[in-house]
Amino acid sequence: MKETDLFYPVKALFESKGYEVKAEVHEIDVVAKNDDHIIGIELKMQMNIKVIKQALQTLRTCDYAYIGILKPLKVTPTFKDYVFILKRLGVGLILISSKAEIYMDANVIETKKIKKKKLHLLKTFDVLDDTDNIGGMHHHKKMTLYKKQALEIATCLLNGPKKVSTIKEETNILKTQSILYKNYYGWFESHKKGMYQLTTLGQAVMNTNK
């Protein structure tokens, strides 16, 4: 199994509990959302210090944090030590085989939430589709909020040049002017004053995505 194989059992687990689930939101492998209640899940084949650190980072923007690992063949003393550490930190544990099961619930531990980061994570979660990313895809290109919005703007320009105000009105993207001006992906170019169109590269990218 690979880390990406751990994603779908975890997705099914939280969807069965009424959560909306998406992957790779702000570097968090899996995010489950129910109203404004957010759970972040970090996936690893086996427990280690690195994933515990990631889970603690997740608590900066999520209400609860879990670590999901491949279910061990047996419970070893080392495994018990890790469980003890996670319990003290308030981090939950999910064991995954053909399905995912919660081995230990996460607890609310007083942590300093960064409100701005949490709001940005919620915004990204709402914009991304649940098929945009797969949890654990660390070495592949991920769909981000910025890229998603750039693609929406490019789609709006498929039929020819438009005014910035028109694009903003049709896409409802507040940062339309900034995305067009910065042109991070090289998809846009100025047509006339106040108007933009797709570059050759932008046209090629949109044709590929059809």
Sequence and secondary structure as in RCSB ss.txt:
>XXXX:A:sequence
MKETDLFYPVKALFESKGYEVKAEVHEIDVVAKNDDHIIGIELKMQMNIKVIKQALQTLRTCDYAYIGILKPLKV
TPTFKDYVFILKRLGVGLILISSKAEIYMDANVIETKKIKKKKLHLLKTFDVLDDTDNIGGMHHHKKMTLYKKQA
LEIATCLLNGPKKVSTIKEETNILKTQSILYKNYYGWFESHKKGMYQLTTLGQAVMNTNK
>XXXX:A:secstr
  GGGGHHHHHHHHHTTT EEEEEETTEEEEEEETTEEEEEEEESS  HHHHHHHHHHTTT SEEEEEEE  SS 
 HHHHHHHHHHHHHT EEEEESSSEEEEE          HHHHHHHHHHHHHS TTS  TT TTS    HHHHHH
HHHHHHTTTS EEHHHHHHHH  TTHHHHHHH TTS EEE STTEEEE HHHHHHHHHH 
